[in-house]
């Protein structure tokens, strides 16, 4: 089986609103639904997990109920988010264990709910790489020269940008491997992590690079939403002109 874990536990503190950013609308549709739409339409996943802050759990369930047919709703499972990202993901892992068991052939894909422009190609490549290499992460090669800064505020050195990648999601892993690795950490260690790939890199385990996309951006601020609105409007204009 293939499990998609849509991580939507954020509280919206950085975006500066009372509503978590994943529930804000983008061209009239909640961001979280745009993200879920792509995973559903890819037809690559058997179960869609949504890990969400407990205060927004019922709201999320209602969104799914009112936007998808009864057959599609059967694909969803909901879990409460934890204190931080990795604890939210751990709750998904434990629910998979308790509901479906730990199977070597299963793959779990974790994805930020606020990356609504992920493509079928990005999801598919991450899935295939995870099957072949156990663990993979969508990544994009850096287009900019990157520098290190010394304590005195001066730039001290540069890095070969051919070797530098910006991490995105989804991140994919074989379920049995993920279960063993994530349980090798304490809660304190998990709370300090910001990305699933750290679970493996910190243990000296290779993470295979899978296809990234420049448009697979993470919405963090209201300015990001404005930019995304612009992207969608531009796509509509281009489609209309071609038609």
N, C-alpha and C positions, 0 to 999 in steps of 0.2 A: 504493500500500500504506500501511497504518497500522501503525506500530511503537510498542509500549508499552515504555518503559524503566523497569523497576522497580529503583530504586536501593537496594541492601541492603548497602552496603559498611561500615556502622558496626561498631565493635568492642565496643559496649556499655559504654564507659567512664562515660558520664553516668548510666546506669541502675544502675550499681553491682553488676553480676553478671559471672560468667565467661562467660556466654552472651550474645551480641549480642541486643539487645531484639527484633529482628525474628524471632528464633527462639523467643522465649518464647511460651507458650501463652495464649490468651484463650478462656475457656470451652472448653478442651480442644483447641483447634486453633491451630497456630502462626500468629502474627500475619501473617507474610509470605504464608501460604497464603490467609488471609482477604482480603488485599489483591488477590492474584492472582485469587481466585475472582470478584471483582466485575468485573475487566477481562475475564475469560473469558466470564462470563454476559452482559456488555453486547453481545457479538458485534460489536464495533466495530473490533477489532484483528486484524490478520493474523499478526503475530509478537509474541511476548512475550519481551522481553529481561530477563534478571536479571543485574545487576551486583553481585557479591558478593565479599567478602574471600576471598583465595585459600585461607585456612585452612578456610573453610566452604563451599568450592565443591562438593566431593563430597557433603557433607551436604545441600546445597540440591538437587543433582541427584537424590539418593535420595528426598527429600521429594516432588519432582515425579513421580518414577517410581512411588512407592507411593500417590499420591493422585489421579492422573489417568490416564485410559485411554490406550492407545497412540496413538490418533488425535490426541488433545489434546496429547500429549507432543511431537508433531511441530511444534507451534507455538512451542516454546521454543528460545531460544538463551542460552547462558551466557557471560559474560565476567568476568574478574577485576577487582575494584575497584581504584581507584588510591589515592594517598595521602589525597586529600580527595574530596569529593563531585563536583566538576567534572571531576577526572581520571577518576573512575569513569564519568561520563557520556561523556567524550571517548572512552573505550575502546569504548563502545556505538556511538558515531557512526562510529568507524573500522571496526568490524566490519560495520556496515550498508554502508558504502562498499565494503568488500572483498567482501562476500557478495552484495549486491543492487544496488550502484551508487548514484550520486547522481541522483535523479529529482525533477523539479520537482513532480510530482503527489503525491509521498509526504509523509506527515506523521509526525513523531515526537513522542510524548507522554512526558514524564518525570514520574515519580511516586515519592514516598517510600514505601518498603516498610512504614513504620510509620504510615501513614494508612489503616487498614483499613476506615474507615467512609465512604470515598468512594462516591458514588452513580452510577448509570448516567446520571442527568441531568447531573451535574457533568462526567463524562467526555465525554458527547455534546456539551455546550455548548462545552467547551474545544476539542474537535475541529473543530466547525463554525466557531468563531471563528478558529481557526488557518488553516483553509482559506480563509476570506474575507479575513483581515487579516495573514496570514503568521505572526504570533506572538501568543499569548494566554496568560493565566495565571488560574487559578481564584483569586478574591479575594473577601474579605468586608468589607463596609463596617464601619468601626469603630463600635462602640456606645458607646464611652467618650470622654470629653473627654481630649485628649492635651496634655501640657505639655512645655515645654523647661525644663531646669534650668541655671542659671548655674554658674560655677566655684566660687562660694562656697556652693553647696548649696541655694540658694533657687530656687523656680519663678519663671520670668521671663516666660513668655508661653504662650498657648494656640493651638491650631490648629483650623481649621474641620473638625470630624469628618466632615462631608459629603464632604470631599475626601480623607479618609484611609481607606486600605484595608489589611487584613491579608492578606499573601500566603499562598496555599496551593499545593497541587499537585492535579491535573496542570498542567503547563506544556506548551503545544503550539507547534510551529513547523513550517513547511514545510522539508523535509529539505535542499534545496539552499541555502536561506537560512541555516539553522542551521550547515551545514558551512562556509560562507564566514565567518560571524561568529565562530564558536568558534576557527577557525584564524587569526583576526586577533590573538589574544592569545598571550602567552608563557606558558610553564608556570608561572612565578612569579606571574603575574597570575591565572591560573586557580586556583592553590592558595589564593589569598586570597579567592575568591568563595564564597558560601554558597548562592546560588540561581541557577537558570538565567536568570531574568529580568534579572539583573545584566549578562549578556552583551550585552543589547540596550540597556538603559537607559544603561549606561556609554558606549555609542556614539551616544547621542542618538536611538535608534530607539524608536518608540512600541510599547508592549505593550498589547494590547487586554484589557480586563477581561472575564473569563468568569465564569460562575456559581460561587459558593462556597457552602459549607454550614457552619453552626455546628457540626455534628457531625463534620465532616471534620477532626478534630483529629490532631495529631502526637503519638505516644506517645514520651515522652522519659524519664520516671521510672517507678518502680514504683507511685507514687501514681496516675499516669495509667492504668496497667493496672487498678488497683483501681476507678477510676472507670468504665472501659470495661466491666469485669465487671458493675458496677452497671447500666449502660445496657442491656446485653444481657439481664440478668435481668428488668429492668423491661419490656423489649419482650416477653419471653416471658410475663410475667404479664398484660400487656395483651392479648396475643393469646389467651391461655387464657380470660380473662374475656369477650372478645368471642365466642369460640367457644361 
